[in-house]
Amino acid sequence: MKKRLLSVLLTLAMLASLCVSFTFTGNAATLEPSSTSGYTVYRAKDYLFGVKGSTTVSTFKTVFKGQNIAVTDPSGNRLMNSAYIPTGSVLTLMSGTTVLDTLTVIVGGDVNGDGKVNATDTATLKAVFKKTVTLADPFVHAADADGSGALTSTDYIMIKRQVAGTYTVNKVSPEYVPKVTVPNVVGYTAANAKIELERKGFVYAESFVFSDTILAGYVVSQEPASSKQIPGSTVTVIVSKGKEHTTRKNYLNNMKAIWLTQFDLSEMWASNSESAFRANIKKVLQNCSNNGFNTVFVQCRPNGDATYRSNLYPWSKYVFTYGEGYSATATKNYDPLAVTIDEGHKLNLSVHAWINPLRLMGADEIVNVSDNYKLKQWYNSKRGTYVVDVNGTYWLNPAYKEVRQYIIDGAKEIMANYSVDGLHIDDYFYPTTEAYFDQEAFNSSGYQNIYNFRRYNMNLLVSGLYSAAKAIDIDLIFGASPAGNPTKVINSHCADVALWCSSSNYIDYIMPQLYYGFEHPSAPFDSMAQKWSSIVTSPTVRFYIGVPLYKAVDPSLSTSYDGQEWYNYDDIIKRQIQYCDNNMPKCKGLGIFSYNDLVKGGADVTNMIPALKAFSN
């Protein structure tokens, strides 16, 4: 019986069978449970799922009210009304002496059929879904993933992230998962919405006709699971604001990205003419595409400010001719980010919003920010706690929930209002190891170690950004580009990249800034690349590498640790790309810093471009 149960579970997982609740229809030939007494169970093929532990035969018969049922244990012994129903029990529908239908019972999360819900079931579940599931919405009902002894929404979330981390369609009982999310089809025609819904596991939308435009609240129907034509359950389409939907474009397994910094774009931003900016940014993006790039990281928040229209952050000084900005009345005749996305997508480029989550402007600039903005209000009332001065620059302190939410809300504002393909954060985590930065919050935290406390805060922030992206659109990707030395990143910057890269709860990709040469005395490029590769263990986290074109183009920007390597060679970036392509199968993409250095050109750029175009790991 145990082998039979596991075999069927494997088959069900592979077929992505749908589990739905039934209501009694009076079909005398088929077992069809009802939701009598608030007890809902689920049938898929010849298995019955969702049976609660400590359920007696007597209680269970009320669920099949009106049907003549016999219940036997896994050994074939008939169970009396007062007996508990174990996993592996068989329900038999009888008509006199004739057997009309049978179902095998799965109780709670007892996946392996030993009558208990424990770590063994969790291990079995993990093994099953890691090895066999390839479809979008696996059948995961009897799945106590956290080992709590109960089926809850936590189990579903754990399974969802473990299996793929990329699907949104919930085919589990609302009893266990209260909220259902399906693809955002706002702005689609009904015909196109049908295609998108089918791609995500739905078959048709029954509340509109093909001439309609989809609005929030439409109902879609899920496909019957088997030849028995189990009726589809219905869920409500959960959508973001009523903007026209744009399919996210990402090159997950062959990303070739370039950073477009505020310094790269400030002169173009400063123009108040949309046509002039559009012409200029089109040239920039065309140049990126011509040179082999398929992804651009566009600086959207360099210093607690916005290079796009925002209600939460002041306009950046970089988008005005003489550095104006920060006031509540500053305006632009166009939206630079919207234009950039539009022109980028015309060239099939993936466009990501790049933000510095914690870093604000200098002490001499924050005073000029309008009091309408929260960061200025905190400067006035919570200086030293929510906003902290570090060597003349202010930083947001992620120790406070309100601060973390402010950062997350700013990211959500971009992702909900613009058709960006992803969200990107770089290496600006904790700016100092000094205790004064968050001493007050630490003292009241209950933590004994301030570094553990800071890592905890950053974990909350990063997981919050990840969840925000997926809530808006499961196809939005979120990644981080920390500094190149993982030990320093974890211990000094307090960004627990080892955790992020071994879990499916934090990031879709990691892109460490390996801004070292091959001859660096303590952190040579190749050994650091391999070190990072070993950190990335989650199957849902992709590994990319960032390289420093700026050092190749202008060796004077290299540090004393670099020695003369950047002066002596004009093919370092080329060799770094080729090293990743030839020696690091886990590396699925590259980031080049930055666009200005691409424009400057020279032998290093000339040597790099063919290697970049050829990269296809």
C-alpha positions as CSV (number, residue, x, y, z in Angstrom):
1,M,0.0,0.0,0.0
2,K,2.8,2.4,0.9
3,K,4.5,1.9,-2.5
4,R,1.2,2.2,-4.3
5,L,0.4,5.5,-2.6
6,L,3.8,7.1,-3.4
7,S,3.6,5.9,-6.9
8,V,0.3,7.5,-7.5
9,L,1.4,10.7,-5.8
10,L,4.3,10.8,-8.2
11,T,2.0,10.3,-11.1
12,L,-0.4,12.9,-9.9
13,A,2.4,15.4,-9.4
14,M,3.7,14.8,-12.9
15,L,0.3,15.2,-14.4
16,A,-0.4,18.3,-12.4
17,S,-3.8,17.0,-11.5
18,L,-6.4,19.5,-10.3
19,C,-8.0,19.1,-6.8
20,V,-11.4,20.6,-6.4
21,S,-14.1,20.4,-3.8
22,F,-17.3,18.5,-4.7
23,T,-20.9,19.0,-3.8
24,F,-23.3,16.0,-3.6
25,T,-25.3,15.7,-6.9
26,G,-27.1,12.5,-6.2
27,N,-25.1,10.5,-8.7
28,A,-25.6,7.0,-7.2
29,A,-22.7,5.5,-9.1
30,T,-19.9,7.8,-8.0
31,L,-18.5,8.8,-4.7
32,E,-19.0,12.6,-4.5
33,P,-18.3,14.1,-1.1
34,S,-20.2,17.2,0.0
35,S,-19.1,20.1,2.3
36,T,-21.5,19.0,5.0
37,S,-20.7,20.4,8.5
38,G,-18.1,22.6,7.1
39,Y,-15.9,19.7,6.2
40,T,-14.5,19.8,2.7
41,V,-12.6,17.0,1.1
42,Y,-11.2,16.6,-2.4
43,R,-11.1,14.0,-5.1
44,A,-8.6,13.5,-7.8
45,K,-8.9,10.3,-9.8
46,D,-9.3,7.5,-7.3
47,Y,-7.8,9.3,-4.3
48,L,-9.5,11.5,-1.7
49,F,-7.4,14.3,-0.2
50,G,-7.8,16.8,2.6
51,V,-9.2,14.4,5.2
52,K,-8.5,15.8,8.6
53,G,-6.6,13.7,11.3
54,S,-8.7,12.1,14.1
55,T,-11.7,11.8,11.8
56,T,-14.0,8.9,12.8
57,V,-15.9,6.8,10.3
58,S,-19.2,8.2,11.8
59,T,-18.1,11.8,11.2
60,F,-16.9,10.9,7.7
61,K,-20.1,9.4,6.7
62,T,-21.9,12.7,7.2
63,V,-19.6,14.1,4.5
64,F,-21.1,11.5,2.1
65,K,-24.6,11.9,3.3
66,G,-27.1,9.9,1.4
67,Q,-24.5,7.4,0.0
68,N,-24.1,3.8,1.1
69,I,-20.4,3.7,2.1
70,A,-18.2,1.1,3.7
71,V,-14.8,2.0,5.1
72,T,-11.9,-0.5,5.4
73,D,-8.4,0.1,6.8
74,P,-5.3,-0.4,4.7
75,S,-5.3,-4.1,5.6
76,G,-8.9,-4.6,4.4
77,N,-10.5,-4.8,7.8
78,R,-13.8,-3.0,8.1
79,L,-13.8,0.0,10.4
80,M,-16.5,0.7,12.9
81,N,-18.2,4.0,13.2
82,S,-16.1,5.0,16.2
83,A,-12.8,4.2,14.6
84,Y,-10.4,6.8,13.3
85,I,-9.7,6.7,9.5
86,P,-5.9,6.2,8.7
87,T,-4.2,7.0,5.5
88,G,-4.6,4.2,3.1
89,S,-8.1,3.4,4.1
90,V,-10.5,2.5,1.3
91,L,-14.0,4.0,0.8
92,T,-16.3,1.7,-1.1
93,L,-19.7,2.8,-2.5
94,M,-22.1,-0.1,-2.5
95,S,-25.4,-0.8,-4.1
96,G,-26.5,-3.9,-2.3
97,T,-23.6,-6.2,-2.9
98,T,-22.4,-4.4,-6.0
99,V,-19.3,-2.1,-5.7
100,L,-19.9,1.1,-7.7
101,D,-16.8,3.1,-6.8
102,T,-13.8,3.2,-4.5
103,L,-11.5,5.9,-3.2
104,T,-8.2,5.6,-1.3
105,V,-7.9,8.1,1.6
106,I,-4.9,10.4,2.2
107,V,-5.1,11.9,5.7
108,G,-3.6,15.3,6.2
109,G,0.0,15.5,5.3
110,D,0.7,11.8,5.7
111,V,2.4,11.4,2.3
112,N,4.1,8.1,2.9
113,G,1.1,6.4,4.5
114,D,2.6,5.4,7.9
115,G,-0.2,7.0,9.8
116,K,1.9,10.0,11.0
117,V,2.7,13.4,9.8
118,N,6.4,14.0,10.4
119,A,9.7,15.0,8.9
120,T,9.7,11.8,6.8
121,D,6.7,13.1,4.9
122,T,8.4,16.4,4.3
123,A,11.5,14.7,3.0
124,T,9.4,12.5,0.7
125,L,7.5,15.5,-0.6
126,K,10.8,17.4,-1.3
127,A,12.2,14.4,-3.1
128,V,9.1,14.0,-5.2
129,F,8.7,17.6,-6.3
130,K,12.4,18.3,-6.9
131,K,12.8,15.3,-9.2
132,T,9.5,14.9,-11.0
133,V,7.6,18.2,-11.3
134,T,8.0,20.1,-14.5
135,L,4.4,21.5,-14.9
136,A,3.3,24.8,-13.6
137,D,0.8,23.8,-10.9
138,P,1.7,20.5,-9.3
139,F,-0.9,18.5,-7.3
140,V,0.3,19.0,-3.8
141,H,-2.6,18.5,-1.5
142,A,-1.4,16.0,1.1
143,A,1.6,18.2,1.8
144,D,2.5,19.2,5.3
145,A,5.7,20.8,4.2
146,D,6.6,22.5,7.4
147,G,5.9,19.4,9.6
148,S,3.4,21.2,11.8
149,G,0.9,18.3,11.7
150,A,-1.7,20.5,9.9
151,L,-2.3,21.7,6.4
152,T,-2.0,25.4,6.2
153,S,-1.3,28.2,3.8
154,T,2.3,28.1,5.0
155,D,2.7,24.6,3.5
156,Y,1.4,25.7,0.1
157,I,3.7,28.7,0.1
158,M,6.7,26.5,1.0
159,I,5.8,24.0,-1.7
160,K,5.2,26.7,-4.3
161,R,8.6,28.2,-3.7
162,Q,10.4,24.9,-3.6
163,V,8.9,23.4,-6.7
164,A,9.6,26.3,-9.0
165,G,9.0,29.6,-7.4
166,T,7.5,30.9,-10.6
167,Y,3.8,30.1,-10.8
168,T,0.8,31.8,-9.3
169,V,-2.2,29.6,-9.9
170,N,-3.5,28.1,-6.7
171,K,-5.3,24.8,-7.0
172,V,-5.5,24.1,-3.3
173,S,-8.5,24.4,-1.1
174,P,-9.4,27.9,0.1
175,E,-9.7,26.1,3.5
176,Y,-5.9,26.0,3.4
177,V,-5.0,28.9,1.2
178,P,-7.2,32.0,1.6
179,K,-6.0,34.0,-1.4
180,V,-5.8,33.1,-5.1
181,T,-3.6,35.0,-7.5
182,V,-3.7,34.6,-11.3
183,P,-1.9,36.5,-14.1
184,N,-2.6,40.2,-14.5
185,V,-4.7,40.5,-17.6
186,V,-5.9,44.0,-17.2
187,G,-6.0,45.8,-20.5
188,Y,-5.9,42.6,-22.6
189,T,-8.6,41.9,-25.1
190,A,-10.4,38.7,-24.2
191,A,-8.8,36.7,-26.9
192,N,-5.3,37.7,-25.7
193,A,-6.3,37.2,-22.1
194,K,-7.3,33.6,-23.0
195,I,-3.8,32.9,-24.4
196,E,-2.1,34.4,-21.3
197,L,-4.4,32.5,-18.9
198,E,-3.9,29.2,-20.7
199,R,-0.1,29.8,-20.5
200,K,-0.5,30.0,-16.7
201,G,-2.7,27.0,-16.3
202,F,-6.2,28.3,-16.9
203,V,-8.4,27.3,-19.8
204,Y,-11.0,29.9,-20.4
205,A,-12.6,33.0,-18.9
206,E,-16.3,32.6,-18.6
207,S,-17.4,36.1,-17.5
208,F,-16.6,38.0,-20.7
209,V,-16.8,37.6,-24.4
210,F,-13.9,38.0,-26.9
211,S,-14.7,41.6,-27.7
212,D,-14.3,42.7,-24.1
213,T,-11.3,44.3,-22.5
214,I,-10.5,42.6,-19.2
215,L,-11.1,44.5,-16.0
216,A,-10.4,43.6,-12.4
217,G,-12.8,41.0,-10.9
218,Y,-13.4,38.7,-13.9
219,V,-13.8,35.1,-13.1
220,V,-11.9,32.3,-14.8
221,S,-12.4,28.6,-14.8
222,Q,-9.8,25.9,-14.3
223,E,-9.5,22.8,-16.5
224,P,-11.1,19.5,-15.5
225,A,-8.5,17.2,-14.2
226,S,-9.4,13.8,-15.5
227,S,-11.6,11.7,-17.8
228,K,-14.3,11.9,-15.1
229,Q,-14.7,15.5,-16.1
230,I,-14.4,16.9,-12.6
231,P,-16.0,20.4,-12.8
232,G,-13.5,23.3,-12.7
233,S,-13.4,25.4,-9.6
234,T,-13.6,29.2,-10.1
235,V,-11.3,31.9,-8.8
236,T,-11.3,35.6,-9.1
237,V,-8.7,37.4,-11.2
238,I,-6.5,39.4,-8.9
239,V,-5.0,42.4,-10.7
240,S,-3.0,45.5,-10.1
241,K,-4.0,49.0,-11.2
242,G,-5.9,49.2,-14.5
243,K,-2.8,49.7,-16.7
244,E,-2.4,48.0,-20.0
245,H,-0.5,44.7,-19.4
246,T,2.9,44.2,-21.0
247,T,4.5,40.8,-21.1
248,R,7.7,40.9,-19.1
249,K,10.8,40.2,-21.2
250,N,13.7,38.6,-19.5
251,Y,16.8,36.6,-20.7
252,L,17.1,34.5,-17.6
253,N,19.6,31.9,-18.9
254,N,21.7,34.3,-21.1
255,M,21.5,37.7,-19.5
256,K,23.9,40.3,-21.0
257,A,23.3,43.4,-19.0
258,I,24.8,46.9,-18.8
259,W,24.3,49.4,-16.1
260,L,22.9,52.8,-17.2
261,T,23.9,55.1,-14.3
262,Q,22.6,58.6,-13.4
263,F,26.0,59.9,-14.7
264,D,25.5,58.2,-18.0
265,L,22.0,59.7,-18.5
266,S,22.0,63.0,-16.6
267,E,22.6,65.2,-19.7
268,M,19.8,63.5,-21.6
269,W,17.5,63.6,-18.6
270,A,18.1,67.4,-18.2
271,S,16.4,68.2,-21.5
272,N,12.8,69.2,-21.0
273,S,11.9,68.0,-24.5
274,E,10.4,64.5,-24.8
275,S,11.3,64.3,-28.5
276,A,15.0,65.2,-27.8
277,F,15.2,62.8,-24.9
278,R,13.5,60.0,-26.9
279,A,16.0,60.5,-29.8
280,N,19.0,60.4,-27.4
281,I,17.9,57.4,-25.4
282,K,17.0,55.5,-28.5
283,K,20.6,55.9,-29.7
284,V,21.9,54.7,-26.3
285,L,19.7,51.6,-26.3
286,Q,20.4,50.9,-30.0
287,N,24.1,51.0,-29.1
288,C,23.5,48.6,-26.3
289,S,21.7,46.2,-28.6
290,N,24.2,46.5,-31.4
291,N,27.0,45.6,-29.0
292,G,25.4,42.4,-27.8
293,F,23.5,43.5,-24.7
294,N,19.9,42.3,-24.1
295,T,19.3,43.8,-20.7
296,V,19.7,47.3,-19.2
297,F,19.6,48.3,-15.6
298,V,18.3,51.9,-15.5
299,Q,19.1,54.0,-12.5
300,C,15.7,55.0,-11.0
301,R,16.7,55.9,-7.4
302,P,20.3,56.9,-6.9
303,N,20.0,58.9,-3.6
304,G,16.6,58.6,-2.2
305,D,15.2,60.5,-5.2
306,A,13.4,59.5,-8.3
307,T,14.3,59.7,-12.0
308,Y,10.6,58.9,-12.8
309,R,7.3,60.4,-11.6
310,S,6.9,59.4,-8.0
311,N,4.5,60.2,-5.2
312,L,6.9,58.9,-2.6
313,Y,10.3,60.3,-3.5
314,P,11.3,63.7,-4.8
315,W,12.5,64.2,-8.4
316,S,16.3,63.6,-8.6
317,K,18.7,66.5,-9.2
318,Y,20.1,64.5,-12.1
319,V,17.0,65.0,-14.2
320,F,17.2,68.8,-14.2
321,T,19.6,71.1,-16.0
322,Y,21.0,72.9,-12.9
323,G,20.4,70.2,-10.3
324,E,16.9,71.4,-9.4
325,G,14.6,68.9,-7.8
326,Y,13.6,67.8,-4.3
327,S,10.7,70.3,-4.3
328,A,7.1,69.1,-4.4
329,T,6.5,71.4,-7.4
330,A,9.4,70.2,-9.6
331,T,8.0,68.9,-12.9
332,K,9.1,67.4,-16.2
333,N,7.3,67.6,-19.5
334,Y,7.7,63.9,-19.9
335,D,8.5,60.8,-17.9
336,P,12.1,59.6,-18.6
337,L,11.5,56.1,-17.4
338,A,8.4,55.5,-19.4
339,V,10.2,56.7,-22.6
340,T,13.2,54.5,-21.8
341,I,11.0,51.4,-21.3
342,D,9.1,52.1,-24.5
343,E,12.2,52.5,-26.6
344,G,13.9,49.6,-24.9
345,H,11.1,47.2,-25.6
346,K,11.0,48.2,-29.2
347,L,14.5,46.8,-29.4
348,N,13.6,43.6,-27.5
349,L,15.7,44.8,-24.6
350,S,14.8,43.8,-21.0
351,V,14.5,46.9,-18.9
352,H,15.1,46.7,-15.2
353,A,14.5,49.4,-12.6
354,W,17.7,49.9,-10.5
355,I,17.4,51.3,-7.1
356,N,19.8,52.0,-4.2
357,P,17.5,51.1,-1.3
358,L,19.2,52.7,1.7
359,R,21.4,55.5,0.4
360,L,20.0,59.1,0.5
361,M,21.4,62.4,-0.5
362,G,24.2,64.4,1.2
363,A,23.7,66.4,4.4
364,D,23.8,69.7,2.4
365,E,21.0,68.4,0.0
366,I,18.5,66.7,2.2
367,V,17.6,70.0,3.9
368,N,16.3,71.2,0.5
369,V,13.9,68.3,0.1
370,S,10.2,69.3,0.4
371,D,8.5,68.6,3.7
372,N,5.9,66.8,1.7
373,Y,8.2,63.8,1.4
374,K,8.5,61.2,4.2
375,L,12.3,61.1,4.1
376,K,12.4,64.9,4.9
377,Q,9.8,64.4,7.6
378,W,12.0,61.7,9.1
379,Y,15.0,64.0,8.8
380,N,13.1,66.6,10.8
381,S,11.7,64.2,13.5
382,K,13.7,61.0,13.5
383,R,17.2,62.0,12.6
384,G,19.6,59.5,14.1
385,T,17.1,56.7,14.1
386,Y,15.2,56.4,10.8
387,V,17.7,58.4,8.8
388,V,21.3,58.5,9.9
389,D,24.3,60.6,8.8
390,V,27.4,58.5,7.7
391,N,30.3,60.7,6.7
392,G,28.1,63.5,5.3
393,T,25.6,61.2,3.5
394,Y,22.3,60.2,5.0
395,W,21.1,56.6,4.9
396,L,17.8,54.9,5.7
397,N,18.0,52.6,8.7
398,P,16.3,49.2,7.8
399,A,16.0,48.3,11.5
400,Y,12.6,49.9,11.6
401,K,9.6,48.2,9.9
402,E,8.2,51.6,8.7
403,V,11.5,52.3,6.9
404,R,11.6,48.9,5.3
405,Q,8.0,49.4,4.1
406,Y,8.8,52.8,2.7
407,I,11.6,51.3,0.6
408,I,9.3,48.4,-0.5
409,D,6.4,50.8,-1.3
410,G,8.8,52.8,-3.5
411,A,9.7,49.7,-5.4
412,K,6.1,48.7,-5.7
413,E,5.3,52.1,-7.1
414,I,7.7,51.6,-10.0
415,M,6.7,48.0,-10.7
416,A,3.0,48.7,-10.6
417,N,3.0,51.9,-12.7
418,Y,5.7,51.0,-15.3
419,S,6.1,47.9,-17.5
420,V,9.6,47.2,-16.2
421,D,10.8,43.7,-16.6
422,G,12.6,43.5,-13.3
423,L,13.8,45.2,-10.1
424,H,17.6,45.5,-9.4
425,I,19.4,46.5,-6.2
426,D,23.2,47.0,-6.0
427,D,25.8,46.9,-3.3
428,Y,24.7,49.7,-1.0
429,F,23.6,47.7,2.1
430,Y,24.8,48.7,5.6
431,P,27.2,51.6,5.1
432,T,29.2,51.2,8.3
433,T,30.2,48.7,11.0
434,E,30.0,51.4,13.7
435,A,27.4,50.7,16.3
436,Y,26.0,54.3,16.4
437,F,24.2,53.7,13.1
438,D,21.4,51.6,14.8
439,Q,22.4,51.5,18.4
440,E,19.0,52.5,19.8
441,A,17.1,49.9,17.7
442,F,19.6,47.2,18.5
443,N,19.4,47.9,22.3
444,S,15.6,47.2,22.2
445,S,15.8,44.3,19.7
446,G,16.6,41.4,22.1
447,Y,19.5,40.5,19.9
448,Q,22.9,39.8,21.5
449,N,24.9,40.3,18.3
450,I,24.5,43.5,16.3
451,Y,25.6,41.9,13.1
452,N,23.0,39.1,13.4
453,F,20.4,41.9,14.1
454,R,21.5,43.8,10.9
455,R,21.4,40.7,8.8
456,Y,17.9,40.0,10.1
457,N,16.8,43.4,9.0
458,M,18.3,43.1,5.5
459,N,16.7,39.7,5.1
460,L,13.3,41.2,5.9
461,L,13.8,44.0,3.4
462,V,15.1,41.8,0.6
463,S,12.3,39.2,1.1
464,G,9.8,42.0,1.2
465,L,11.0,43.4,-2.1
466,Y,10.9,39.9,-3.6
467,S,7.4,39.3,-2.4
468,A,6.3,42.8,-3.7
469,A,7.6,42.0,-7.2
470,K,5.9,38.6,-7.3
471,A,2.6,40.0,-6.0
472,I,2.5,42.5,-8.9
473,D,3.5,40.0,-11.6
474,I,5.1,36.6,-11.1
475,D,7.2,37.3,-14.3
476,L,8.9,40.3,-12.7
477,I,12.4,39.2,-11.6
478,F,14.2,40.7,-8.7
479,G,18.0,40.5,-8.2
480,A,20.9,41.9,-6.2
481,S,24.4,42.9,-7.2
482,P,26.5,42.9,-4.0
483,A,30.2,43.7,-3.7
484,G,32.6,41.1,-4.9
485,N,33.9,39.6,-1.6
486,P,31.1,37.5,-0.1
487,T,32.8,37.3,3.3
488,K,32.9,41.1,3.6
489,V,29.3,41.4,2.2
490,I,28.0,39.0,4.9
491,N,30.1,40.2,7.8
492,S,30.5,44.0,7.1
493,H,27.6,44.9,4.8
494,C,25.3,42.5,6.7
495,A,23.7,41.2,3.6
496,D,23.3,37.5,4.1
497,V,23.9,36.5,0.5
498,A,24.6,32.9,1.4
499,L,21.0,32.6,2.7
500,W,19.5,34.5,-0.2
501,C,21.3,32.2,-2.7
502,S,20.3,29.0,-0.9
503,S,16.6,29.9,-0.7
504,S,13.7,30.7,-3.0
505,N,12.3,33.4,-0.8
506,Y,14.7,36.3,-1.5
507,I,16.0,36.8,-5.0
508,D,15.7,35.5,-8.6
509,Y,19.4,36.1,-9.3
510,I,22.7,37.2,-7.8
511,M,25.2,39.3,-9.7
512,P,28.3,39.9,-7.6
513,Q,30.5,42.7,-8.7
514,L,33.7,40.9,-9.3
515,Y,35.7,44.0,-10.0
516,Y,39.1,42.2,-9.7
517,G,41.8,41.2,-12.1
518,F,43.2,37.8,-12.4
519,E,46.4,38.9,-10.6
520,H,44.7,40.5,-7.6
521,P,46.8,39.4,-4.6
522,S,43.9,38.5,-2.2
523,A,40.8,38.2,-4.4
524,P,41.8,37.0,-7.9
525,F,38.8,37.0,-10.3
526,D,38.7,33.3,-11.0
527,S,38.9,32.1,-7.4
528,M,36.3,34.6,-6.3
529,A,34.0,33.6,-9.1
530,Q,34.2,30.0,-8.0
531,K,33.6,31.0,-4.4
532,W,30.4,32.7,-5.4
533,S,29.4,29.8,-7.6
534,S,29.6,27.5,-4.6
535,I,27.3,29.8,-2.6
536,V,24.5,29.6,-5.1
537,T,22.7,26.4,-4.2
538,S,19.0,27.1,-4.7
539,P,17.7,25.9,-8.1
540,T,15.5,29.0,-8.3
541,V,18.4,31.5,-8.0
542,R,20.4,32.2,-11.1
543,F,24.1,33.2,-11.0
544,Y,25.4,36.1,-13.0
545,I,28.7,37.9,-12.7
546,G,29.4,41.7,-12.9
547,V,32.7,42.9,-14.4
548,P,34.4,46.4,-14.3
549,L,34.7,47.8,-17.8
550,Y,35.6,51.1,-16.2
551,K,38.9,49.8,-14.9
552,A,39.8,48.5,-18.3
553,V,39.0,51.7,-20.0
554,D,40.6,53.9,-17.3
555,P,43.1,52.0,-15.3
556,S,43.7,55.0,-13.1
557,L,40.4,54.1,-11.4
558,S,41.8,50.8,-10.2
559,T,42.9,50.6,-6.6
560,S,46.4,50.0,-5.2
561,Y,45.5,46.4,-4.6
562,D,45.2,45.9,-8.4
563,G,48.9,46.5,-9.1
564,Q,49.7,47.2,-12.8
565,E,47.4,44.5,-14.3
566,W,44.8,46.9,-15.7
567,Y,47.6,49.0,-17.2
568,N,49.5,46.0,-18.7
569,Y,46.6,44.2,-20.5
570,D,43.8,45.3,-22.9
571,D,41.9,42.0,-22.8
572,I,41.1,41.4,-19.2
573,I,37.3,41.8,-19.6
574,K,37.4,39.6,-22.6
575,R,39.2,36.9,-20.7
576,Q,36.8,37.2,-17.7
577,I,33.9,36.7,-20.0
578,Q,35.5,33.7,-21.6
579,Y,36.4,32.3,-18.3
580,C,32.8,32.4,-17.2
581,D,31.7,30.9,-20.5
582,N,34.2,28.1,-20.5
583,N,34.8,27.2,-16.8
584,M,31.6,28.1,-15.0
585,P,28.5,26.2,-16.2
586,K,26.5,27.7,-13.4
587,C,27.1,31.2,-14.6
588,K,24.1,32.2,-16.8
589,G,24.8,35.8,-17.4
590,L,27.0,38.9,-17.2
591,G,26.7,42.5,-16.1
592,I,29.0,45.2,-17.5
593,F,29.7,48.4,-15.6
594,S,29.0,50.8,-17.2
595,Y,27.6,52.5,-20.3
596,N,29.9,55.5,-20.3
597,D,32.9,53.2,-20.6
598,L,31.3,51.4,-23.5
599,V,31.0,54.7,-25.3
600,K,34.6,55.7,-24.5
601,G,35.8,52.7,-26.5
602,G,39.3,51.6,-27.0
603,A,41.1,48.3,-27.4
604,D,39.5,46.8,-24.2
605,V,36.0,47.5,-25.5
606,T,37.0,46.2,-29.0
607,N,38.3,43.0,-27.5
608,M,35.3,42.6,-25.2
609,I,32.4,42.8,-27.6
610,P,33.0,39.6,-29.6
611,A,33.4,37.6,-26.3
612,L,30.2,39.2,-25.0
613,K,28.2,38.3,-28.1
614,A,29.6,34.8,-28.1
615,F,28.7,34.2,-24.4
616,S,26.1,31.4,-24.3
617,N,26.6,29.5,-21.2
